[in-house]
Amino acid sequence: MSTAPPPAEPLYLTDPQQAARARAADFIGWLACERDVAVPTWDDLWRWSTTDIEDFWENVWTYFDVKAHTPYETVLADRRMPGARWFPGATLNYAEHCFGEPEDADRIAVVGHSQTRPPVELTFGDLTTQVRRVRAGLRRLGVGRGTCVVAYLPNCPEALIAFLATASLGAVWASCAPEFAAPAVVDRFGQIEPAVLLAVAGYTYGEKQIDRREQVQTIREGIPSLEHVVHVPYGELDLEDTVPWAELAAPTDEALEFAPVPFDHPLYVLFSSGTTGKPKAIVHGHGGILLEHLKNHAFHWDLGPGDRLLWFTTTAWMMWNSLVSALLVRSSLVMIDGNPLHPDLRAQWRLAEQTGATLMGASPGYLMACRKEGVRPGEEFDLSRLRQIGVAGSPFPAEGFKWVAEQFGPRVLLNVGSGGTDVCTGLVQGSPLQPVWEGEMSGPSLGVDAKAFDERGRVIVGDVGELVITSPMPSMPVRLWGDDDGRRMRETYFGEYPGVFRFGDWCRFSPAGTCVITGRSDATLNRGGVRLGTAEFYRALQDVDEIADSLVIHLESKDGGMGELILFVTLRDGLDLDDALRARLVTRIRETLSPRHVPDAVMAVPAMPYGRTGKKLEVPVKKILLGAAPDAVASAGSLMDATVLDAFAAIARQRAGEGR
């Protein structure tokens, strides 16, 4: 695959004063003074974190003063993957690290914004009281160590309170956003046999009132293990035959205590996207998430006491779990629920100004839409507290890098990263101590021994390969739920390269160590032996005014030929895909990419399929074009709009009738 090398010079360097004040710089100084570890530069620190992994993670533990009820016997009992055992002997509790010290009681911990009710603010003291009460309420319902508690809740403070209360008991948490349809929720929650469900009866999205009472009833009927349903009031609707939230959170004399659990005791279950059958139920442990998020939030996101994290997410995305972990480093968080573009495209910038966000997370699509519409956030809003913009969820084009740099300059770090549900963190991203390279992620995260492998398991640089992790990380999955013999775990992550964690993304590392993610490896185009990343096509078409969205699929040739490359486009309202536009798109792709990238066909469809986490889903479309039924390639509840697949099914039938 021909890909451009990174620029000879970075797009910009982080402001030197901010770099000097960064928590990563403090960690480097602490290592030198307190631990006699000399890693003076970021590159030195990363190299040490991936070669002396036991020393690195032990020092992370010590630096953050992790509270252990019993000490660990060793840092890493076994380096083999799967099977690596971190901090055996240690008992701790994730939730115990989220409440701050007595002097933090009056500081704001949570700001909740929604389109369903007025804003809600909780101090660390308020949060402690609420979690203490809900913990007692869950105990009255029979919740204890190992019990599964699930939530059909929006991104609201009650979800956070219930999660921390669940974790404090050593119970297991899982959540889905209420926009999920009931069958998708049952597919997820049903696997883990929960005893308690927390749910809302409805919510507001923009100006639209959404009634979820029927969905909740279907969920109740579909999960026989449920013993109690708790209604969280949210809007005017009610749920019958439920435990009221007010009863669950009633005043109590019980103290807020934390069940000591082993390092790898289940904290929560995250679910894969569900595009091929039932989603995988990925179990994450207390200790692994605690250490990983302490490291990530402090050293990459540069969060600490007095900071505020704003990142739009739903409770179905691993970013929600990352959002709430801001409490671990004594930062506050903004919980946003509703339509993030309501009442207009500037809504998130406006909220960042109102809440004084120091780190704002955004999707590539949102930033590119702002660029296209001429939004100038640095001029239109008072974002003087903002120090970092995080970008994740899909590839971010070079034009987006330049736009953010034009808006904010080096005062605000643009931290573009990629990670996922499987490790509940970022695998490649930036930090205040690294340059920002146009169109490139700054490099692997600390403690992440990330590389690109070719088909034979050889490390490659400068070309696209499989993103792999060659050394264990504490936040790798403890197990997959129900996978008692570990077979599915081995097949999912270690089947391609034994002993190496295969993440499922195509990536390219440059000689400078920067990284580009080009898309999911199972959606990658392989034409005539040359790999093409789908993100390249989308970047090439993003500034074509007539195109609202695009999707590209490669159907491999059975005889070893070039195969068929199909470009699907969604046009802006009122436009048609005529021969002139087709020709212009083909010319643009040829001139922007290469003749090898030119599609064999360009077709218009009403909309593109997206998963609930906002990822464009190429693989289900490919399977439909190969003859699969839409309901066999993606569960309806896993898609933002399942009906969009109907257009692709119609095209597949037409092609089959033509003998293709």
N, C-alpha and C positions, 0 to 999 in steps of 0.2 A: 504494500500500500504506500503510495507516495503522500507524505505529509510534510508540512513545512516545519523546519526546526524552530526552536524558540528564538525570539529576537536576541540580537547580540547584547543588548542592554535591557535591564528591567524596565517595565512601564513606569514604575516609581519605587522609591524606598520609603519605608515607614518613617514618619517624623522621628528624628533621633531622640528628642526628649521623651516622647511616648515610649519608644523602645527601651530607653533606660529605666523607665518606671514600670515596665511590664512585669507581670508576675513570673514569666519565664526567666527574665533577667535576674529577678530575686532568687529564684530556684538555683540558677547557675552560681550566683554568689554564695548562697547557703551551702551548696555542695562543696565549694572550694574551702570555705571557712570552717564548716562544721563536720564535714565528712571526708575531707582531703581527697576530693574527686575533682580533677582538672578537666573541665569541658568548656573552654572559654567561648566557643561560638555555637550557634544553633546546629551547624553540621556536626560538630563534635558531640553535642548533646544527643542528637538523633542517632549517630553511629553507636554511641555507648548504650543507648536505650534499646538497641536491637541486637547487640552482641553480648553485653553483660545484662541480660534481661532480668535475672534474679536481683542483681544489685539495683537496677533502675527501679523496679517495682517496690522493693523494700524501702528505698529512699523516698518514693512517692508516699508510701504508707507513713513513714516517720515524719516527713515534711508537713503533712496534713493532720498529723496527730490522730490517726484512726483509733477509735475507741473499741478495744477488744475486751470481751468478757473473759475469754481464756486466750492465752498466747498461741501463736503458731509454732509448729515444730520446725518447719523449713519453709522457704518461699515457694519453691516449685519442686514437687516430689518426682515428677516425671515430665520430660520435655516432649514425649511422643504425642503426635496428633493422629486421631483423637485419643483422649485419655489423659491429657495434661491435668495435673492436680495442683491447684494453687492454694497456698497457705493452709495446708492440712493442720487440724488441731485448733485453729482459730474459730471463735464464735463471736458474732457481732450482729448488728442490725442496721440496715440502710437508713431507716427512718430516724434513728437516734441522732444522725448527723445533720438533720434538716431544720433544727429549731433555734439554733444560735445560743448565745449566752444570755444571762439575765439582763445585761446592759443592752441587748438587742430588742428587748420586749416592745419598745415603742416605735421601732423602725418599721416602715411599710414592707411587708413580705409579698403581698399579692394584690394586683389590681385586675379586676375582672370587668371586661367590656363586652357587651352583647347588644343585639338588636331586640332582645326579648324583655329586658328590664334595665333599670338605671345601673350605673357603674357601682361596683362593690370594691371596697378596700379592706384588707386585713393586715394588721400588724403581726409581727412575730408572736407577740403575746396573744392576740386574738386567735391566730392559727393554732397555737399550743392548746388553748382552751377548747377550740372546736374539735381538734383531733382527739383530745382526751375524752370528750363526751361521746363522739362517734365510736371510738374504740370500745367504750363501755357498752354502747348500744349494740355493737356487733357481737360482743361477748354474750349479751343477753339472748341474741339469736343463735347462739351455739357456735360462733366462729372461733376457731383456734388454730394452732399450728397446722399448716397443710391444707386447711379448708380453702376452697376456691370461691372468691368473691368477684363478680363480674359487673360491669357498668355499661349501660346503654345511655350514655350521658354526653352532653356537649362539653366543650372546653370551658368549664366554669369552676369557680372555687370549690363547690361541693365535690366535684370529681377529685380534686387534689386532696381535700380533707379525707375523703373516704379511702383513697389510695394509701395515704400515710397511716391512717388508722389500721388498715388491713395489714400493711407491712409491719407495723409495730407488734402485731400479734403473731407474726411468722406465718400468716395466711398468704395465699397466692392471688394476685390481682390480674385481671385482663379487662380490656375496654374496647368498645366499638362506638363510633359516632352514630347519632340517631338518624343520620341520613341513610345509613345502611338499611336495606330491605331485610325483613325478618328471616328469609331463608339463608342469607349470607351470615347473619348473626348466629343462627342455629348451627350452621356449618362450622363456625368458629367456637362459640361457647360450648356447644354440645360435646365437643371432644374432651373437655376438661371437667365435665360433670360438676358445675358450680352448685353451691347450696344457697347463695344469696345473689339476687339481681337488684341493682339500683337502676332506676329508669325515670325518664321524663315522659310526660304525656304529649308534649309538643314543644315547638320552638318557633322563633321568627327568623326568616332568612330574607334580609333586605326588608321589604314591606309585605312579604308573603307569610301568612300564618300556616304552619305545617302541623297537622294532627297525626300523632304517632300511636294513638291508643290501640288501633287495630293491629299495628305491627307488634306492640308490646304483648298483646294477648296471644298472638301467634308464637312469639318467642317463648312465652310461658308454657304454652301447650307443647312446644317442640323440645323442651328440655326437662325430662321427667325428674332430674335430680334436684330441681329447685324446691327449696323449702320456704323461702320468704322472698317477697318482692317489696322493695322500698321505693316509695314515690318521692322524687325530688321535685318540689314545686318550681315550675319554670313556665311562666305565662299563666293563662286563665284556665287551662284544661286540668282535669283531675284523672287519677287512675283509681278504679274501684278495687276493693279487697286487697289493700296493700298496707304496709307499715308506713306511716307518715314520717318524713324526714325529721320533723320536730320531735317525734317520739324517739327516733334513733339518736338524735343529738340532744336529748334532754339533759339538764344539769345533773351532775353526779359528784360524789365525793371520791370516786376512784382516781388514783394517781395515774399519770401518763408513764407507763413503763414500756420496756422494749424487750421482747423475747429474744434471748441470745440464740442465734442459729448458726450452723456451719457456714463457712465461706460460700459454698456452692448451693446453699438452700434456695429453692425457687423464690424469687421476688415477684416476677411477673412473667406472663406469657404474651409474646408478640406473634402475630400471624403474618405469613407470607401473603402475596397479593391475591392468591386464589384464581389465577388465570388458567390453571390446569388441574381441575378437580378441587377437592377440599384443600383449604390453605394448610400449610404446615404450622403446627403449634410449637413455637420456638421458646424454650425455657431459658430465662436469664436469672442469674443468681445474685444474692445480696452483695457479696464481696466484690465480684467482678464488675458489676455496674457501679458500685461505690467508687472503686479505685479508678476505673476508666473515666467516669464523669468528673471526678476531682481533677484528674490530669487534663482532660479535654477542656473543661470550662475555664480552668485557671490559666493554662499555658498556651492554648490555641485561641480561645475566645477572650482571654484576658479579663475575666470577670472576678470581682471580689466585693467586699462590703461596700455598700453605697451605689453599686452599679445596678442597672435594670435591663433585663432581657425581654425583648419583644420579638416574637416569631410566630406568625400565623400558622396554626396547625389544627388538626382535629385529634380527638382521642384515639383515632384508629392508626395514626402514623407514629413511627418511633420518635419523631421530633417532639411529640407531646412528652414522652418520657425524658427526653433531653431537656425540654423546657423546665419541667418541675425540678430537675436536678440543679437549677440555678441556686436553690436554697442551700445546697451543700457548701457553696463557697460564699454564703451570706449575701448573695445578690437577691434582688426582688425580681418578680416576673410579671409580665402582662399576659393575661389569658383573654384571647379574642375569640368570640363566637359569632357566627352569622356570615353574611356575604362580605368578604374582604374588600370588594369593589363598590360597596354601597356607602354613601350615595353616589360616589364618583371614583375615578382612578386615583385621586389624591388621598383617599381615606387613610391608608396605612401611614403615609408620611405625616398626615395631620395628627394621627394618634401617637406617633413617635414624638412629635413636638409636645403634645399635651402631657404625655407620661414621662418625658425626660429620659427616653431610652438611650442607653449607652451602646448597646448592641442591637441592631435590627436585622432580623432574618427576612429574606425575600426569595421568591422563586425567580428563576431566569425569565419565565414568561411575563411576570409582573414588571420586572425592570425593563425588559425590552418593549413592553407596551408603553411604559412611561416615556422611554426614549422616543418611540415613534410618535407619541402624542405631544411631544414638546414640553413635558413636565420638567421643571427645574427645581428639584427639592432643596438644593443648597441655598437658593435665593428666595424661594417662596415660603420657607418654613424656618423657624428657629430650631436648628438641630445642633446647637453648639455643644451639647453633651454627648452627641454621637461620636464614638471612636472606631466603630467597626460595623461593616455590613457583611453579614453572612449570606452566602448563596448556595443552595443545594436543591436537589430534586430532579435535575436533568442538566444536560450540557449547556454551558453558558458561552455564547459566541464572543469572539474577540472584540466586536463592536460594542458589546455590553461593558467589557472592561474599560474601554476608552471613555464610554459615556459616564460611568461612575467616577473615573478619575477626573473628567472635566467638571463634574458637579461638585466634588468635594476635595480633590487634591490629596496630597499625602497625609493630611490631618486625619483622614478616615481610612482605615485599612479595609481593603476589599478582600475578604477571605472566602474564596470559592472552594467548596469541598465536595466530597462524595463519600458515602458510606452506606449504611443500610440497616434493615431490621435484624439481619443475622448477627451483627455485632453491636447493634444499638449505639453506634458512634460513627465518627468520620474516620475513614482510612487514609485519605489524602486530602490535604487542606493547607492553609497558611497559618501564620502566627505573626505577632508584632515584631519578631526578630528576623523575618524573612522578606526578601523583595517580592513585589507583585509583578508577575510576568504576563504580558498580554496574551489572553487566550489559554493560559496554562495555570493549573493548580501548582502551588509552590512546592509540594513534595509530600512524601508519606508523613503521617502523624507520628508523634513520639510513641515509641513502643510498638510500632507497626512495621514489621519487616516485609514490606510490600514490594513485589516485583512483577514484571511481565514475563510470562512463559510462552514459548512456542508449543507446537503440538507434541514435541518430544520431551517437554519438561525442561528445556534449556532457557536460561535467562537471556532476554533480548532487550536491547536498548536502541531507541530510534525507530522502532517499528511496532506495529500493533500486536499485542498478545493478550493472553488471559491474565487478569488481575488475580494474583495469588498472594497468600501470606505464608511465609516459610518458617515462622517461629510462633509459638502459642501466645495468645493474648488473654488476659483475665476475663474479658467480656465475651469471648467466644461462647456459643450456646452450651449450657450445661448438658442439655439433651433435647430431643424432640419428644413432645408429650405422646405417650402411648408406644414409643419405640423402645420397648423393654430390652431387646437384644442389641440395640445400637445399629442395626443394619441400615435403616433409612438415613440415619445421621452419616454413616460412612459413605453411602451412595450419593447423598446430596452434596457433601462438601469435600470428600476425600477420594471419590471414585475415579476421577480423571487423573489425579497425580497423588499416589499413595503417600501419606504422611505430610501432605501440603494442602492447606485450606484454599479451595477454589471458590472465589466469590461470585463469579458469573457475570463479570463486566469485561469488555474489551478496553484495554488502556495502552497508552504509549508513554514510556518514560524517556526523557531526553538525557543526553550526556550531562546536563547541568542538574539533573535530578527532578526537574519539573514533570508534571503529569497531565495528560489529557485523557478523559474518559470518553470513548466514542459510542457507547451504548451497551446494551445487554449482549453478552456473547452469544446467547441463543437467538438473538434477532439480527446478528451481524450478517452483512452481505458478503458472500465469497464468490466473486465472479472471475472465472478463469484462473483460480488460485490466488487472486489478489483480494485481500480483505478490505471492505469498504465500511466505514462507520456510518450509521444512519444519521448521526448528528451533523455530518458534513453536508448532507443534502439540505437539512433544515436550516443550517446557517446560510447556505447559498440562496435560499428562497425567502428568507425572513424579511427582506426589504422590498419584495415585489408587492406593490400596492394592492393588486387584485387578489392576492392569496391571503386568506385568513389562517389557514393551517395546512399541514402537509404530512404525508406518511409514505414511506418507501418500503417495498417488499421485493426480495429476490427469490425467485423460484428456480431451484437448481436444475440443471439439465441432467437427465438420466444417462446421456451418452458422453458425459464429461465435457460438454461444450460450455458456452458462456452462460447459459440459462436465460431466464427472462426477468428483466428488471422493470417493475411497475411503480409509477409514481401516482399517488392519489392526492388530490388537492381539494380543499374546501374553499370556495370563492366567497368574496364579500357579497352582501345582499345586492340582488339585482343584476349580477354579472353572470355571463355564460362562458364556458370553456370553448372558445372557437379555435379555428386552425391558427390564427395569428398569435393568440396567446400561447397555444401549445408550442409553436415554433420559437417564441421568445423564451419560454421556460427551458426548452432544450438548448438553445444557444447560451443562455446564462449558465446552465449546469456545465456545458462543455467548456466555457471560458473560465468559469470560476473554479471548477474541479478538474475534470479531464474527459477526453472522449469515452474512456471506460465507464464513466459515471452516467453517461447519457441513458435515460430510460428507454425501454422498448415501447412503452405505452404510458400515456398520461390520461388519467380518468378523474372525473369530478364526483365527489360524494357529499352528502349534506353535512356530515360532521365526522370527527375522528374519535376513536375509542380511547378513553382514559380510565385508569384505575382510580380508586378512591383516594389514593395518595398523590394523584396528579401526574402519574407517569403515563406516557403514551404507550399503548400496547400494540406492538407490531406483530408479536408471535401469534396471538389468536387470529388476526387477519390472514396471516400466512397459512394457518391451518385450515381456515375456511376456504381459501382459494384452492387448497389441495383436496377439498371435498368434505371436510368435517362440518357438522352442524353447529350453528352458533352456540347452542346451549351445552354442547359437549366441550367447547374450548374455553369457556369462561362462565362462571356463575354470575347470574344477573346482578346479584348484590355486590359483586366486586367491582362493577363498572359504574362510572358516573351516570351513564345513560346506556342501558343495554340495547335499546332499539337502534343505536347507530350501526350495529353489526348487520342489520337487515339489508342495508344497501350493498354490503360486501357479499352477503349470501346471494343476492340477486345477480350480482356480477359473476359470481362463481357458477351459478346455474346457466347463465348465458354463455359463458366460456365453455362449459361442459357440452352444451348443445352445439357449439361450433367445433367440437372435437379437440379443444386445447387441453 
